[in-house]
Amino acid sequence: HPQHRERFALFDVFAPSYEVEELTKRRLLGDGERRFRSVPNPLHAHRPQPC
């Protein structure tokens, strides 16, 4: 969708990985500590290639 190119660049939706908060752990443990882990981004394989 070429009309979204600028928006995609702003959020880097094609990054190799993302940091995701582990909300379930925070709720179950109840300590309020924010926990994150890196997960692979499935969109990275489909990132636009320069011409």
N, C-alpha and C positions, 0 to 999 in steps of 0.2 A: 504494500500500500504506500505508494510514493508520497501521498499527501500527509503521511505521519512521520516522514523521515526526520524532521527537526525534533519532534517529540521523542522518538526512539533514541536519538543522539543525546538528548537531555537526560534520560534515565538509563542509558547504556543497557538496554534490554538484551543486547547480544553479548554481554560480559561472559567470560568463561565460567564464573561461579558467583554465587550470592551468599550473603550472610543472612541466615534465617533464625528468628528467635524461637527458642523451644518453650512455647507457652504452656504446654501441658506440665512440664517439669516445674515451672514457676508456680503453677496453681497447686500441684500435688505437694510440693515441698513447703509451700507457704512462706518462704523466707523473703520473697520479693526480689531476690537477686535475678538480674537479667542474664540469661544464658543464650549464646549464639553458636551456631555451627555453620560451616561452609558446605554448600551443596552445589553440585554441578548444574549448570544452566542448559536445558535441552535446546534452547534457541541459539546457543553459541554455534552449533554446527550449521546453522542456516543464516549466519550473518552475511550482510552484503559484502561482496568482494569488489575491490577497486578495479576499474576497467583498464 
